[in-house]
Amino acid sequence: MTTSIAAESAQILERLHKLGSFIGRDKKTRLTIEAIKPYCVPGNAAQAKGRMAIWIRSRKANKPAIIFPELVLLAMRFIAEPATRGRLTSLHPSSFSYSVEHSRSPARKFPGLSTHAGIYWVLAYKLLGLPNNYRDPPAALADAAFKAQQKRLHPSIRTVKGLRQETLTAFAEALRWQDPQQIGRDWVDLTYRTLRSRHGEASWAENESQRRAVLAVILDDINHEPGHADIRTIDIAVFAMLYLNPLSEVKNLRASLITTVVNQLADEYDDGDLDPVLAEISRTNEVAEQALAEDIERI
């Protein structure tokens, strides 16, 4: 692909000034360029003060996003010039922000790089005149590998097979939160951390005590209700009950699906069918997440 990239930030500013507004990465939110002026926000990012910056606002935002033309230019080069990506061949906003953060560019210290990576991404594509789904051959291969990885790490939870794999992968992650010095397992803490890591939203920080209280009630029910006597000594089944019931509220899962997976895991444990998987999970602190997900899927 041959394309012309503006060599100077001033040219980027001029083009953005003419642009006026654009649609965000979610393909529905309109973002408006509110102002272009020197960055001088009290108490913030001294290394960026005095540089020209762009104030961008959406209709529902409480405050504008502030971005920098130097980073728009770097995003354009990241997309159009594969050689600038190094080993990060995937065309994705997080790959771009990571590459800048670990570069020698002064722009790596500009505020909001990761937060506004999606905005830089959309603007770069727009200024390059490329469709949002454009991928060069190296990026297409990397994206395919990334999607396969995400499928392993985050399988479909609408089927028994997928929800079972999700539970086993989450169980492995939960054990990573375990303090090696701690005796016994604090299942409420481990489950909350794992739910928040894999499926949580920003609001989870605000109602953490409430969510932990719900998990404590479920754990108490497991420990005292006669109907759960057959699973309370099986770690994976206890975790599955704690993990899947709150998850059902977040993802609107059928209660029957959860019951099936919990019972299946308990039966497989009793029959020894889970021994190979649990043996792999016991090495969870020594195995990378991706490798562990592949092992679980294979076994």
Secondary structure, DSSP 8 states (H G I E B T S, - for coil): ------SSHHHHHHHHHHH-EEE-TTSS-EEEEEEEEE---TTS-GGGTTSEEEEEEETT-SS-EEE-HHHHHHHHHHHH-GGGGTT--S--HHHHHHHHHTSS-GGGGSTTTTTTHHHHHHHHHHHHT--TT---HHHHHHHHHHHHHHHHHS--SSSHHHHHHHHHHHHHHHHHTS-TT-SS--HHHHHHHHHHHHH--GGGGTTHHHHHHHHHHHHHHHHH-GGGTTTTT-HHHHHHHHHHHHHHHHHT--HHHHHHHHHHHHHHHHHTTTHHHHHHHTTTTTS-HHHHHHHHHH-
